[in-house]
């Protein structure tokens, strides 16, 4: 009999710990947000011609820094690149072979696309 009372007491305490939450369904829960910002641009050489296969890398300038989802992306045949990042302040660099262009900064916002063209020497 004592074990039955102990089991009942444990059950009541467990239910009390759950609180008075109202059951919900997935339909009541807003979808998770992935607030992304987009940075796109064209990498050109000193003559203003597009350069393909350029390593484009962002670095977060925020404190603490935002993680960058990839190490780098390559520019396409028209010199274009696109990054999807957490909104924030970034410095971008472009590197190909032994050439590295001057870094450029951009501040991004969720849902917005910013254009940041880069230049190689």
C-alpha positions as CSV (number, residue, x, y, z in Angstrom):
1,X,0.0,0.0,0.0
2,X,2.8,2.3,0.8
3,X,4.4,1.9,-2.7
4,X,1.0,2.8,-4.3
5,X,0.9,6.0,-2.3
6,X,4.5,6.8,-3.2
7,X,3.8,6.1,-6.9
8,X,0.7,8.3,-6.8
9,X,2.6,11.1,-5.0
10,X,5.4,11.0,-7.6
11,X,2.8,11.2,-10.4
12,X,1.1,14.2,-8.9
13,X,4.4,16.0,-8.4
14,X,5.4,15.3,-12.0
15,X,2.1,16.7,-13.3
16,X,2.4,19.7,-11.0
17,X,5.9,20.4,-12.4
18,X,4.4,20.6,-15.9
19,X,2.6,23.8,-14.9
20,X,-0.7,25.0,-16.4
21,X,0.5,25.2,-20.0
22,X,-2.2,25.3,-22.7
23,X,-1.6,22.7,-25.4
24,X,-0.7,24.1,-28.7
25,X,-0.3,22.7,-32.2
26,X,2.4,23.3,-34.8
27,X,-0.1,25.6,-36.6
28,X,0.1,28.0,-33.6
29,X,3.9,28.2,-33.7
30,X,5.5,30.7,-36.1
31,X,8.0,29.2,-38.5
32,X,11.6,29.6,-37.4
33,X,13.3,32.7,-39.0
34,X,16.6,32.6,-40.7
35,X,17.2,36.3,-41.0
36,X,19.7,36.3,-43.8
37,X,21.4,39.2,-45.6
38,X,22.8,38.9,-49.1
39,X,25.9,40.5,-50.5
40,X,26.6,40.4,-54.2
41,X,29.0,42.0,-56.5
42,X,31.4,41.8,-59.4
43,X,35.2,41.4,-59.2
44,X,37.1,43.4,-61.8
45,X,40.8,43.9,-62.6
46,X,42.6,47.2,-62.9
47,X,41.2,47.7,-66.4
48,X,37.6,47.2,-65.2
49,X,37.2,43.8,-66.8
50,X,35.4,41.0,-64.8
51,X,37.7,38.3,-63.3
52,X,36.5,34.7,-62.9
53,X,37.6,32.2,-60.3
54,X,38.4,34.8,-57.7
55,X,38.3,33.7,-54.0
56,X,35.9,36.1,-52.3
57,X,36.0,36.0,-48.5
58,X,34.1,37.9,-45.8
59,X,35.2,38.6,-42.3
60,X,32.8,39.7,-39.6
61,X,33.8,43.0,-38.0
62,X,31.1,42.7,-35.3
63,X,31.8,41.9,-31.6
64,X,31.4,39.0,-31.1
65,X,32.0,38.1,-34.7
66,X,29.3,36.4,-36.7
67,X,30.1,32.9,-38.1
68,X,30.7,32.8,-41.8
69,X,28.9,29.7,-43.3
70,X,31.7,28.9,-45.8
71,X,35.4,29.6,-46.1
72,X,35.0,31.4,-49.5
73,X,33.1,31.5,-52.8
74,X,34.5,31.8,-56.3
75,X,33.4,34.5,-58.7
76,X,31.7,33.1,-61.9
77,X,32.7,33.7,-65.5
78,X,31.3,37.2,-65.4
79,X,33.2,38.0,-62.2
80,X,29.9,37.8,-60.1
81,X,29.7,36.4,-56.6
82,X,27.0,36.1,-54.0
83,X,27.1,35.5,-50.2
84,X,24.2,34.8,-47.8
85,X,25.2,35.9,-44.3
86,X,23.9,36.8,-40.9
87,X,23.2,40.5,-40.9
88,X,26.1,42.6,-39.6
89,X,29.3,44.5,-40.5
90,X,31.7,42.7,-42.8
91,X,35.0,43.2,-44.6
92,X,35.4,41.4,-47.9
93,X,38.6,40.6,-49.8
94,X,39.3,39.2,-53.2
95,X,42.2,37.0,-54.0
96,X,43.4,35.2,-57.2
97,X,46.9,33.7,-57.6
98,X,49.3,36.1,-56.0
99,X,47.0,39.1,-56.2
100,X,44.8,40.4,-53.4
101,X,42.7,43.5,-53.8
102,X,42.1,46.1,-51.1
103,X,39.4,45.0,-48.5
104,X,36.0,46.6,-48.7
105,X,33.4,47.0,-46.0
106,X,29.6,46.6,-46.0
107,X,26.9,46.6,-43.3
108,X,24.1,44.3,-44.1
109,X,20.5,44.0,-42.9
110,X,18.1,41.0,-42.8
111,X,16.2,40.5,-46.1
112,X,18.2,43.1,-48.0
113,X,20.7,42.6,-50.8
114,X,23.7,44.8,-50.8
115,X,26.1,45.3,-53.8
116,X,29.8,45.3,-53.1
117,X,32.1,45.3,-56.1
118,X,35.7,44.3,-55.5
119,X,38.8,45.0,-57.5
120,X,42.0,43.1,-58.1
121,X,45.3,44.9,-58.8
